[in-house]
Amino acid sequence: MELTKLLTFLAAVLPAAYGAPQKMANSMHPNILAAMKRDLGLNTRESMARVERDQKAADVIENVRRSTGDAFAGGWLHGDEVRIGVTDKASAEHVTAAGGTPIMMRNSLSKLEKIKAGFDDAMIKQGNATASDDTGVKAREDLGNYADIASYFVDVASNKIVFEVVNGNQDSADKMAKDAGLAAEEYEVRKVDDYAVPYAQLQGGDSYGINNQFLCSVGFAVNGGFISAGHCGQVGSTAAVNGQVIGRFARSNFPGGLDMSYVQTEQGTTVAPTVNGYSFGQSYEIKDSQQLPIGAAVCRSGQTSGVSCGTITEMGKTVQYGPGQVVAGLTQTDACSQQGDSGGSFWNAGHAQGVLSGGPKDPGGPCYSIFQPIGPILQNYGLTLTTSQGGNPGGNPGGNPPGGNPPGGNPPGGNPPGGNPGGNPGDNGNGGDPWAGWPGWVNWNNWSGGCFSLPPPPRLYAPPLLVLARLPRPLGWSSANTRL
């Protein structure tokens, strides 16, 4: 019986593990290969092999996850080796047969994720209940046991829950672990220099304006509009390009455990299923939203820093950006990003991964970027990714936006008082038109159509992020474990 199950499993997994990725790798644009060479130190052949390896690993891990059920303890890449944690020997045979390396673990991934979910509920509840003073600024000391928790996540390789704390104080993490019944070997505490920050203190120069005050980046095209970061705007806020309103925020969640938004565009506006390559001068097609594993290469595109690439280092991470501003389920990479890249796209080889949520407070420190995975955005809002392979059409088919807010809707009080923090010091006061007065500003009356890129202004950065929109008058915007 066990042999029959194993053969059935192999029939499903082997075609995925040894089929399509080569074609996907060969379709990579030379400019993205150049970015991977610059940021990852890989030549063209190595980059293509890396992408092919990553895709195969994703397929193997997903199929093993489905076949082993509660015995699955997570999968990750270790060099070229696909390591998959399991809690019993029968499941280990499935891993070996699929071409992976089985690692015996104490805890299943579902067990650790359930414990983490309990932490999330407590953190989010405490954050939402924290009182605000007259200025709307929450006192971090009001958060009690959670004040020094910068983030936490399930580290599948160590089979532990890892807490990251600031101020060198691990008492809060120890208490959380003890209350959850975690043994000393089931969790780890790491010290970090500071809290991460959501890239909402914008300096201007992103691809669309919110209420003529703040600026953010488009993430990906979906049916009826596009998705972005939730801290970019509240429900009802307008989204504009070149001072002209092209849609409104129909869904927005931040914090309350989420950082996501959906902008429903107006009729006549189309968002293309592509990502801006900036200095590489090329738009890149989006083909699907298959999740890549830990250890896989990923690239990101954003207004301030353009295109940069790195490696996925952590998944399912919960981050406390500010007092009570808790967001769960995030993915961290070592790709560089800066203020102004917020809401931008994470992808590789046509696979959409998510939208930029935040990064280091000190831009001179080590690079890392945190993104909201695309899956929860599409699921929570009932959206479908628009792809270059005949996915949903862009634009607004009319009527109410699809889906609805996640259970519970927006967190109490909505977004932080006064909209996004930080404001926009780059506002030039030209009647709400953030582009007017910049070198290279496009005069609509003299524009004949097609895509264009705006030259960099003195303080802001251009061109806009995603690529093609068409308005009534065309606009381009473009953890000790035994190894078996």
PARO-684452 format. One record per residue (C-alpha): chain; residue in one letter; x, y, z. Coordinates in Angstrom, 1 decimal, always signed. Each point is the difference from the previous one (the first is absolute). Layout:
# PARO-684452
 cadena residuo     c1     c2     c3
      A       A      X      Y      Z
...
# end
This chain:
# PARO-684452
 cadena residuo     c1     c2     c3
      A       M   +0.0   +0.0   +0.0
      A       E   +2.8   +2.4   +1.0
      A       L   +1.8   -0.8   -3.3
      A       T   -3.2   +0.7   -2.0
      A       K   -0.4   +3.4   +1.7
      A       L   +3.6   +0.8   -0.6
      A       L   -0.2   -0.8   -3.7
      A       T   -3.2   +2.1   -0.3
      A       F   +1.9   +2.8   +1.6
      A       L   +2.9   -0.3   -2.4
      A       A   -2.3   +0.1   -3.0
      A       A   -1.2   +3.3   +1.2
      A       V   +3.2   +1.6   +1.1
      A       L   +2.6   -1.0   -2.6
      A       P   -1.4   +1.8   -3.0
      A       A   -0.2   +3.2   +2.0
      A       A   +3.5   -0.4   +1.4
      A       Y   +1.7   -0.7   -3.4
      A       G   -2.1   +1.7   -2.6
      A       A   -0.9   +3.6   -0.6
      A       P   +2.6   +2.0   +2.0
      A       Q   +2.6   -0.1   -2.7
      A       K   -2.3   +1.8   -2.4
      A       M   -0.8   +2.6   +2.7
      A       A   +3.7   +0.6   +0.7
      A       N   +0.8   +0.3   -3.7
      A       S   -2.7   +2.7   -0.3
      A       M   +1.7   +2.4   +2.4
      A       H   +0.9   +3.3   -1.4
      A       P   +3.7   +0.9   -0.2
      A       N   -0.5   +3.1   +2.2
      A       I   -1.4   -2.1   +2.9
      A       L   +3.0   -2.3   -0.4
      A       A   +2.2   +3.1   +0.2
      A       A   -1.8   +1.0   +3.3
      A       M   +0.6   -3.5   +1.4
      A       K   +3.7   +0.2   -1.0
      A       R   +0.3   +3.4   +1.7
      A       D   -1.9   -0.9   +3.3
      A       L   +0.6   -3.8   +0.3
      A       G   +3.4   -0.3   -1.8
      A       L   -1.3   -2.5   -2.6
      A       N   +0.9   -0.2   -3.6
      A       T   -2.6   -0.6   -2.7
      A       R   +0.3   -3.8   +0.1
      A       E   +0.0   +0.0   +3.8
      A       S   -3.1   +2.3   +0.2
      A       M   -2.0   -2.2   -2.4
      A       A   +1.0   -3.1   +2.0
      A       R   -1.0   +1.7   +3.2
      A       V   -3.4   +0.9   -1.3
      A       E   -0.6   -3.5   -1.3
      A       R   +1.2   -1.5   +3.3
      A       D   -2.3   +2.3   +2.0
      A       Q   -3.0   -1.0   -2.1
      A       K   +0.6   -3.7   +0.3
      A       A   +0.5   +0.4   +3.8
      A       A   -3.3   +1.9   +0.3
      A       D   -1.8   -2.8   -1.9
      A       V   +1.6   -2.8   +2.0
      A       I   -0.7   +1.7   +3.4
      A       E   -3.6   +0.7   -0.9
      A       N   -0.7   -3.6   -1.1
      A       V   +1.7   -1.5   +3.0
      A       R   -2.0   +2.4   +2.2
      A       R   -3.2   -1.3   -1.5
      A       S   +1.0   -3.7   +0.3
      A       T   +1.3   +0.0   +3.5
      A       G   -2.7   +2.1   +1.7
      A       D   +0.6   +0.7   +3.7
      A       A   +3.4   -1.7   -0.2
      A       F   +1.3   +2.9   -2.1
      A       A   +2.4   +2.3   +1.8
      A       G   +0.9   +2.4   -2.7
      A       G   +2.4   +0.1   -3.0
      A       W   +2.9   +2.2   -1.0
      A       L   +3.0   +0.3   -2.3
      A       H   +3.5   -0.7   +1.4
      A       G   +2.3   +0.8   -2.9
      A       D   -1.3   -2.3   -2.7
      A       E   -1.5   -2.4   +2.5
      A       V   -3.8   -0.1   +0.5
      A       R   -0.3   -0.7   +3.7
      A       I   -3.5   -1.0   +1.4
      A       G   -0.8   -0.5   +3.6
      A       V   -2.3   -2.9   +1.0
      A       T   -1.0   -1.6   +3.3
      A       D   -0.2   -3.7   -1.0
      A       K   +2.1   -2.4   -2.1
      A       A   -2.8   -0.9   -2.3
      A       S   -0.2   +3.7   -1.1
      A       A   +3.8   +0.0   -0.3
      A       E   -0.2   -2.6   -2.8
      A       H   -2.3   +2.3   -1.9
      A       V   +2.5   +2.8   +0.2
      A       T   +2.9   -2.2   -1.2
      A       A   -2.1   -1.4   -2.9
      A       A   -0.8   +3.5   -1.0
      A       G   +3.7   +1.0   -0.2
      A       G   +0.1   +1.9   +3.3
      A       T   +2.1   -0.6   +3.1
      A       P   -2.2   -0.9   +3.0
      A       I   +0.8   +1.5   +3.4
      A       M   -1.7   -1.5   +3.1
      A       M   -1.6   +2.7   +2.1
      A       R   -1.6   +0.1   +3.4
      A       N   -2.9   +2.3   -0.9
      A       S   -2.2   +0.1   -3.1
      A       L   -0.3   +3.3   -1.8
      A       S   -3.8   +0.1   +0.8
      A       K   +0.8   -0.3   +3.7
      A       L   +2.4   +2.9   +0.0
      A       E   -2.2   +2.1   -2.2
      A       K   -2.9   -0.6   +2.4
      A       I   +2.1   +1.3   +2.9
      A       K   +1.1   +3.0   -2.0
      A       A   -3.6   +0.7   -1.0
      A       G   -0.8   +0.2   +3.7
      A       F   +2.8   +2.6   +0.4
      A       D   -1.4   +1.9   -2.9
      A       D   -3.5   +0.2   +1.5
      A       A   +1.4   +1.3   +3.3
      A       M   +2.3   +2.5   -1.7
      A       I   -2.6   +1.4   -2.3
      A       K   -2.7   +0.1   +2.7
      A       Q   +2.4   +1.9   +2.3
      A       G   +1.0   +2.3   -2.8
      A       N   -3.6   +0.9   -0.9
      A       A   -0.9   +0.5   +3.6
      A       T   +2.9   +2.3   +0.8
      A       A   -1.2   +3.5   +0.8
      A       S   +1.1   +3.0   -2.1
      A       D   +0.7   +3.4   +1.4
      A       D   -1.2   +3.2   -1.5
      A       T   +2.6   -0.1   -2.7
      A       G   -0.8   -3.5   -1.1
      A       V   +3.4   -1.3   +1.1
      A       K   -0.2   -3.2   +2.0
      A       A   +2.4   -0.5   +2.9
      A       R   +2.0   -3.1   -0.4
      A       E   +0.1   -0.6   +3.7
      A       D   -3.8   -0.5   -0.1
      A       L   +0.7   -3.2   -1.9
      A       G   +1.4   -1.7   +3.2
      A       N   +1.5   -3.4   -0.7
      A       Y   +0.2   +0.6   -3.8
      A       A   +1.8   +3.3   +0.0
      A       D   +3.5   -1.4   -0.8
      A       I   -1.2   -2.5   -2.6
      A       A   +1.1   +1.2   -3.4
      A       S   -1.1   -3.1   -1.9
      A       Y   -0.3   -3.8   +0.2
      A       F   -0.4   -2.9   -2.5
      A       V   +0.2   -3.7   -0.4
      A       D   +3.6   -0.9   -1.1
      A       V   -0.7   -3.3   -1.9
      A       A   +3.7   -0.9   -0.3
      A       S   +0.5   +0.1   +3.8
      A       N   -3.6   -1.2   +0.8
      A       K   -0.3   +2.9   +2.5
      A       I   -1.9   +3.2   +0.5
      A       V   +2.4   +2.8   -0.2
      A       F   -0.6   +3.3   +1.9
      A       E   +1.9   +3.2   -1.0
      A       V   +0.2   +2.5   +2.9
      A       V   +1.3   +3.6   +0.4
      A       N   +1.6   +1.7   +3.0
      A       G   +1.7   -3.3   +0.8
      A       N   -3.0   -1.1   +2.0
      A       Q   -1.2   -3.6   -0.5
      A       D   -2.3   -0.2   +3.0
      A       S   -3.1   +0.6   -2.2
      A       A   +1.0   -2.7   -2.4
      A       D   +0.8   -2.5   +2.8
      A       K   -3.4   +0.7   +1.6
      A       M   -1.9   -0.4   -3.3
      A       A   +1.8   -3.3   -0.6
      A       K   -0.6   -1.3   +3.5
      A       D   -3.7   +0.9   -0.1
      A       A   -0.3   -1.9   -3.3
      A       G   +1.7   -3.1   +1.5
      A       L   +3.1   +0.2   -2.2
      A       A   +3.0   -1.9   +1.3
      A       A   +3.4   +1.8   +0.0
      A       E   +1.1   -1.9   -3.1
      A       E   -3.2   +1.0   -1.8
      A       Y   +0.7   +3.7   -0.2
      A       E   +2.8   +2.4   -0.4
      A       V   +0.5   +3.7   +0.8
      A       R   +2.1   +2.3   -2.2
      A       K   +0.9   +3.6   +0.6
      A       V   -0.5   +2.6   -2.7
      A       D   +1.0   +3.7   +0.0
      A       D   -3.4   +1.5   -0.7
      A       Y   -3.5   -0.6   -1.1
      A       A   -0.8   -0.2   -3.7
      A       V   -2.0   +2.8   -1.5
      A       P   -2.8   +0.0   -2.6
      A       Y   +1.1   +2.0   -3.0
      A       A   -2.7   +2.5   +0.4
      A       Q   +2.0   +3.1   +1.1
      A       L   +0.2   +0.7   -3.7
      A       Q   +2.2   +2.6   -1.6
      A       G   -1.9   +0.0   -3.2
      A       G   +0.7   -1.4   -3.4
      A       D   -2.1   -3.1   +0.0
      A       S   -2.3   -1.0   -2.7
      A       Y   -3.4   +1.2   +1.3
      A       G   -1.2   +2.7   +2.3
      A       I   -2.4   -0.4   +2.9
      A       N   -2.4   +2.9   +0.6
      A       N   +2.6   +2.3   -1.6
      A       Q   +2.1   -0.4   +3.1
      A       F   +1.9   -3.3   +0.2
      A       L   +1.6   -2.2   -2.7
      A       C   +0.3   -3.8   -0.3
      A       S   +0.8   -2.7   -2.5
      A       V   -2.3   -2.3   -2.0
      A       G   +0.6   -3.6   +0.8
      A       F   -1.8   -2.2   -2.5
      A       A   -3.0   +0.2   -2.4
      A       V   -3.1   -1.9   +1.1
      A       N   -3.6   -0.1   -1.2
      A       G   -1.4   +3.5   +0.3
      A       G   +3.2   +1.8   +1.0
      A       F   +3.2   -0.7   +1.9
      A       I   +1.3   -1.0   +3.4
      A       S   +2.5   +1.8   +2.2
      A       A   +0.9   +0.4   +3.6
      A       G   -2.7   +0.8   +2.6
      A       H   +1.9   +2.7   +1.7
      A       C   -0.2   +2.0   -3.2
      A       G   -3.6   +1.2   +0.4
      A       Q   -3.3   -0.4   +1.7
      A       V   -3.2   -1.3   -1.6
      A       G   -1.4   +2.8   -2.1
      A       S   +3.3   +1.7   -0.6
      A       T   +0.6   +1.0   -3.6
      A       A   +2.8   -1.3   -2.1
      A       A   +1.4   +2.4   -2.7
      A       V   +2.6   +0.2   -2.6
      A       N   +1.1   +3.3   -1.4
      A       G   -2.7   +1.6   +2.2
      A       Q   -2.7   -1.9   -1.7
      A       V   -2.1   -2.4   +2.1
      A       I   +0.2   -3.5   -1.4
      A       G   -1.7   -1.9   +2.9
      A       R   -0.7   -0.3   +3.7
      A       F   +1.0   -2.3   +2.8
      A       A   -2.8   -2.5   +0.2
      A       R   +1.7   -2.2   +2.6
      A       S   +2.8   +0.8   +2.4
      A       N   +1.4   -1.7   +3.1
      A       F   +2.8   +1.2   +2.2
      A       P   +1.0   -0.9   +2.7
      A       G   -2.3   -2.6   +1.7
      A       G   +2.3   -2.7   -1.3
      A       L   -0.2   +1.0   -3.6
      A       D   +1.7   +2.4   -2.4
      A       M   -2.0   -0.1   -3.3
      A       S   -2.2   +2.1   -2.1
      A       Y   -2.1   -0.2   -3.2
      A       V   -0.4   +3.1   -2.2
      A       Q   -3.0   -0.3   -2.3
      A       T   +0.7   +1.9   -3.2
      A       E   -2.5   +2.0   -2.0
      A       Q   -1.3   -1.0   -3.3
      A       G   +2.4   +0.8   -2.7
      A       T   +3.1   -0.8   +2.1
      A       T   +1.9   -3.2   -0.7
      A       V   +2.8   -1.4   +2.1
      A       A   +2.3   -2.3   -1.9
      A       P   +1.3   -3.4   +1.4
      A       T   +3.6   +1.2   +0.0
      A       V   +2.6   +1.5   +2.3
      A       N   +2.2   +3.0   -0.7
      A       G   +3.7   -0.8   -0.5
      A       Y   +1.1   +3.7   +0.6
      A       S   +3.6   +0.5   -1.1
      A       F   -0.1   -3.3   -1.8
      A       G   -2.5   +1.5   -2.3
      A       Q   -2.2   -3.0   -0.3
      A       S   -3.5   -1.1   +1.3
      A       Y   -0.2   -3.5   +1.3
      A       E   -3.0   -2.3   -0.4
      A       I   -1.9   -1.5   +2.9
      A       K   -1.1   -3.6   -0.7
      A       D   -1.3   -1.4   +3.4
      A       S   +0.3   +0.4   +3.7
      A       Q   +1.7   -3.3   +1.0
      A       Q   +1.8   +0.4   +3.3
      A       L   +3.7   -0.5   +0.0
      A       P   +1.8   -1.7   +3.0
      A       I   +2.5   +1.3   +2.6
      A       G   +3.3   +0.2   -1.7
      A       A   -1.4   +0.9   -3.4
      A       A   +1.1   +3.1   -1.9
      A       V   -2.5   +2.9   -0.3
      A       C   +0.1   +3.4   -1.5
      A       R   -1.9   +3.2   +0.8
      A       S   -0.8   +3.2   -1.8
      A       G   -0.6   +3.3   +1.7
      A       Q   +0.0   +3.7   -0.8
      A       T   +2.9   +1.1   +2.1
      A       S   +2.6   -2.8   -0.5
      A       G   -1.3   -1.6   -3.2
      A       V   +0.6   -3.7   -0.4
      A       S   +2.0   -2.0   +2.5
      A       C   +0.3   -3.7   +0.7
      A       G   +0.6   -2.2   +3.0
      A       T   -0.9   -3.2   +1.8
      A       I   -3.1   -1.0   +1.9
      A       T   +1.2   -0.4   +3.6
      A       E   -3.1   -0.3   +2.2
      A       M   -3.7   -0.7   -0.5
      A       G   -3.1   +0.4   +2.1
      A       K   +1.7   +2.7   +2.1
      A       T   -1.9   +2.3   +2.4
      A       V   +1.3   +3.5   +0.2
      A       Q   -0.8   +2.8   +2.4
      A       Y   +0.7   +3.2   -1.9
      A       G   -1.0   +2.4   +2.6
      A       P   -1.9   -0.1   +3.3
      A       G   -2.9   -2.4   -0.7
      A       Q   +0.6   +0.1   -3.8
      A       V   +0.2   -3.8   -0.4
      A       V   +0.1   -1.7   -3.4
      A       A   +0.1   -3.9   -0.2
      A       G   +0.9   -2.4   -2.8
      A       L   +2.7   +2.1   -1.7
      A       T   +2.9   -1.2   -2.0
      A       Q   +3.5   +1.4   +0.5
      A       T   +2.8   +0.2   -2.6
      A       D   +3.5   +1.4   +0.0
      A       A   -0.7   +2.1   -3.1
      A       C   +0.6   +3.7   +0.5
      A       S   -2.8   +2.6   +0.0
      A       Q   -0.6   +3.5   +1.1
      A       Q   -2.6   +2.5   +1.0
      A       G   -2.2   +0.6   -3.0
      A       D   +0.0   -3.6   -1.2
      A       S   -3.0   -0.8   +2.2
      A       G   -2.8   -2.2   -1.6
      A       G   +2.3   -1.0   -2.9
      A       S   +0.3   -3.4   -1.6
      A       F   +1.9   -3.1   +1.0
      A       W   +0.4   -2.6   -2.7
      A       N   +2.3   -2.3   -1.9
      A       A   -0.3   -1.8   -3.3
      A       G   -3.6   +1.1   -0.4
      A       H   -1.1   -1.2   +3.5
      A       A   -1.6   +2.9   +2.0
      A       Q   +0.9   -0.3   +3.7
      A       G   -1.3   +3.0   +1.8
      A       V   +0.1   +3.8   +0.6
      A       L   +2.6   +1.9   +2.1
      A       S   -1.1   +0.7   +3.5
      A       G   +3.1   +1.3   +1.8
      A       G   +3.7   -0.3   +0.8
      A       P   +2.8   +1.4   +2.2
      A       K   -0.4   +3.3   +1.8
      A       D   +3.6   +0.9   -0.7
      A       P   +0.6   +0.0   -3.8
      A       G   +3.8   -0.3   +0.7
      A       G   -0.4   -3.4   +1.8
      A       P   -0.2   -3.5   -1.4
      A       C   -2.4   -0.4   -2.9
      A       Y   -3.3   -1.8   +0.5
      A       S   -3.5   +0.4   -1.3
      A       I   -3.3   -1.4   +1.3
      A       F   -2.9   -0.7   -2.2
      A       Q   -3.7   -0.9   +0.4
      A       P   -0.4   -3.3   -2.0
      A       I   -2.4   +0.3   -2.9
      A       G   -2.1   -3.1   +0.9
      A       P   -1.7   +1.4   +3.0
      A       I   -0.8   +3.2   -1.9
      A       L   -1.7   -1.8   -2.8
      A       Q   -1.8   -2.3   +2.4
      A       N   -1.2   +2.6   +2.5
      A       Y   -1.3   +2.3   -2.6
      A       G   -1.3   -2.5   -2.5
      A       L   +2.3   +1.2   -2.8
      A       T   +1.7   -1.8   -2.8
      A       L   +3.5   +1.0   -1.3
      A       T   +0.0   +1.3   -3.5
      A       T   +2.7   -1.8   -2.0
      A       S   +1.6   +0.2   -3.4
      A       Q   -1.4   -3.5   -0.8
      A       G   -3.6   +1.1   -0.3
      A       G   -0.9   +0.7   +3.6
      A       N   -2.7   +2.3   +1.1
      A       P   -0.3   +3.2   -2.0
      A       G   +1.1   +3.2   +1.7
      A       G   -2.3   +3.0   +0.4
      A       N   -3.2   +0.2   +1.9
      A       P   -2.9   -2.1   -1.2
      A       G   -2.3   +2.2   +2.1
      A       G   -2.0   -0.7   +3.1
      A       N   +1.2   -0.6   +3.5
      A       P   +3.6   -1.4   +0.5
      A       P   +0.3   -3.7   +0.3
      A       G   +0.3   -1.9   +3.3
      A       G   +0.1   +1.9   +3.2
      A       N   +2.3   +0.9   +2.8
      A       P   +1.5   -2.9   +2.1
      A       P   -2.1   -1.2   +3.0
      A       G   -0.4   +2.9   +2.3
      A       G   +0.5   +2.6   -2.7
      A       N   +2.4   +2.8   +0.5
      A       P   +1.6   +0.3   +3.5
      A       P   -1.7   +2.3   +2.5
      A       G   +0.6   +3.6   -0.9
      A       G   +1.1   -0.8   -3.5
      A       N   +3.4   +1.2   -1.1
      A       P   +2.1   +2.2   +2.3
      A       P   -1.6   +3.4   +0.7
      A       G   +0.7   +2.5   -2.7
      A       G   +0.7   -2.6   -2.6
      A       N   +3.5   -1.2   -0.7
      A       P   +2.8   +1.3   +2.3
      A       G   +2.8   +2.1   -1.2
      A       G   -1.8   +2.0   -2.6
      A       N   +1.5   +1.0   -3.3
      A       P   +2.8   +2.6   +0.2
      A       G   +0.4   -0.3   -3.7
      A       D   -3.4   +1.6   -0.7
      A       N   +0.6   +2.9   -2.3
      A       G   -3.3   +1.7   +0.5
      A       N   -1.0   +0.0   -3.6
      A       G   -3.7   -0.4   +0.5
      A       G   +0.3   -3.6   +1.2
      A       D   +1.9   -1.1   -3.1
      A       P   +3.2   -1.7   +1.4
      A       W   +1.6   -0.1   -3.5
      A       A   -0.4   +3.7   -1.0
      A       G   +3.2   +2.0   +0.2
      A       W   +2.3   -3.0   -0.2
      A       P   +2.8   -0.1   -2.6
      A       G   -1.5   -2.1   -2.8
      A       W   -3.6   +0.4   +1.1
      A       V   -2.2   -1.2   -2.8
      A       N   -2.5   +2.4   -1.5
      A       W   -3.1   -2.1   -0.7
      A       N   -1.0   +2.1   -2.9
      A       N   +3.3   -0.7   -1.8
      A       W   +0.1   -3.7   +0.8
      A       S   -0.8   -2.3   -2.9
      A       G   -0.5   -3.4   +1.8
      A       G   +2.1   -3.1   +0.9
      A       C   +2.1   -0.5   +3.1
      A       F   +2.3   +2.5   +1.4
      A       S   +2.4   +0.5   +2.9
      A       L   +0.4   +3.2   +1.9
      A       P   +3.5   +1.2   +0.6
      A       P   +1.1   +0.2   +3.7
      A       P   -1.0   +3.2   +1.8
      A       P   +2.2   +1.8   +2.5
      A       R   -1.4   -1.7   +3.1
      A       L   -2.5   -2.6   -1.2
      A       Y   +0.6   -3.1   -2.1
      A       A   -1.6   -1.1   -3.2
      A       P   -1.3   -1.7   -2.1
      A       P   -3.2   -1.3   +1.6
      A       L   -0.1   -3.7   +0.9
      A       L   -2.2   -2.4   -1.8
      A       V   -0.3   +0.6   -3.6
      A       L   -2.9   +0.8   -2.2
      A       A   -3.2   +1.8   +0.8
      A       R   -2.4   +1.5   -2.5
      A       L   -2.3   +2.8   +1.0
      A       P   -2.4   +1.9   -2.1
      A       R   +3.1   +1.7   -1.2
      A       P   +2.8   -2.6   -0.1
      A       L   +2.5   -0.1   +2.9
      A       G   +3.1   -2.3   +0.3
      A       W   +0.9   -1.1   +3.4
      A       S   +1.2   -1.7   -0.6
      A       S  +12.2  -28.2  +30.7
      A       A   +2.8   -4.8   +3.1
      A       N   -1.4   -1.9   -2.9
      A       T   +1.0   -3.4   -1.3
      A       R   +0.8   -0.2   -3.7
      A       L   -1.1   -3.3   -1.6
# end
